[in-house]
Amino acid sequence: MSRTSTRDLTQGNPMKLILGFAAPLLFGFLFQQFYSFVDTAIVGKYLGAAKLAAVGDTGSINFLVLGFCQGACAGFAIPIAQAFGAKDEHEMRRCVAASVYLSAFLSILMAILTSLLCPVMLRAMNTPEEIIADSVAYIRIIFMGIPVTILYNMASGILRSLGDSKTPVFFLILASLVNVVLDLFFIIYVKMDVAGAAVATLISQLVSGVGCILVMVRRFPMLRLSSEERRPDPALMKSLLLTGLPMGLQYSITAIGSVIVQWSVNGLGVDAVAAIAAASKLSMFFACVFDALSTTMATYAGQNMGARKVDRIDHGLRDAAIIGTIYCIAAFLVILLLGPSLLGLFINRYTDPEVMRMATTFIRMNGAFYIPLLFVNILRLSIQGMGYTKIAMIAGVFEMVARTLVAVLLVPVLGFTGACLANPAAWIMADLFLVPCYIRVIRAVRMRLHVPGRARTAKEAARAHTFSRRLAWQHGRNFRHAARH
């Protein structure tokens, strides 16, 4: 079978491989944020701060629902990457078929439930009455289009598992350009208001999803399934659910904390909601590097886990940390110097000076803690790539607890400044769990796979043995498959 379009991350210099794999991903994430910028900029400039607040207010439940779907699709792709790394193409194709069936079922179920329940969710978030109608109009269309969102995430996840990070990026760029044109058309010329931004987003995602599927069919002969491989396998689908659902829940659990923070911010007024909406959009642009590195580490760790090359995972994580730390310092300097100017893309500083002041405070306080955010991303996705999605999910619980405590205890006392501390507190809390957990996971995997490592004392060996047994029980079928290869 031809592998000309794939990339084997189990051989070669880790830093070069990580940079080479992450670069197109970063380009794609930047374009993704670009068309997200366009949504926000057009809404803010042409429809006003109240409409911007209405769209921004949906961000946390958007993350709650779509994050679950995206996380589940990423989880379904992990066994595919492990099978590819183990050079087991038959098992890889079986996993692809199972992930398609699960994604289709999940997309229909989530679209029905969330489109019906979105008004209830927004009211539970204490959404200001003057913007709730626009918020419902926007997010209901987004939720009805969940099958389109899952289509792209499923297809791009499969392609990245095979080492192809360029094809999803190409279609993401195309979708970004389509989204820009449609935003201008629906909002400015058709006068569809905030609903126009939602429709433009869904059409552009459909373009990217269909494009990835066409490439998979035409350029990846190894993905052509036999009748036996296409047959639904309940046991395999259960195994993929055990990998995918914890990753989806991790995103949702993290988002619950964001929803609670949004609830507390909603009580501060429309200006505060608009400020965080604009600042969050800019912050997401700076976070594209973290997204690219973390997505790279998921595929990198998955392939090397399948190939039983545990030391390469450790080496790759260190290289990713070096790359990311250099970026964090540079990004914070840019935010300090140019933050207000960049926020001017979304906020008119002359008509909304208080919104600009609050947004600048938010972006600077968050930028000061980008290094903890970096480690949350690369550690969690490395652990997930090795197949331990339940462990990584617990980090989401730590983030949720931290954001909840800030929302309940600090926002009522410090006001908007307290809301600015929610993300840094969540990132630090997650790192306090992930750093020691990653060290223990690597040690336990080495022992389980009989990979030599640093000489340990008897006490350390006993602890590692106990932990490795717990991990093996949690990892179940996927771990045993990787160990056999």
Buried (B, 14 or more C-beta within 10 A) or exposed (E): EEBEBBBBBBEEEBBEBBBBBBBBBBBBBBBBBBBBBBBBBBBBBEBBBBBBBBBBBBBBBBBBBBBBBBBBBBBBBBBBBBBBBBBBBEBBBBBBBBBBBBBBEBBEEBBEEBBEBBBEBBEEBEBBEEBBBBBBBBBBBBBBBBBBBBBBBBBBBBBBBBBBBBBBBBBBBBBBBBBBBBBBBBBEEEEBBBBBBBBBBBBBBBBBBBBBBEBBEEBBEBBEEEEEBBEEBEEBBEBBBBBBBBBBBBBBBBBBBBBBBBBBBBBBBBBBBBBBBBBBBBBBBBBBBBBBBBBBBBBBBBBBBBBBBBBBBBBBBEBBBEBBBEBBEEBBEEBEEEBBEBBBBBBBBEEBEBBBBBBBBBBBBBBBBBBBBBBBBBBBBBBBBBBBBBBBBBBBBBBBBBBBBBBBEBBEEEBBBBBBBBBBBBBBBBBBBBEEBBEBBBBBBBBBBEEEBEEBEEEEEEBBEEBBEEBBEBBBBBBEBBBEB
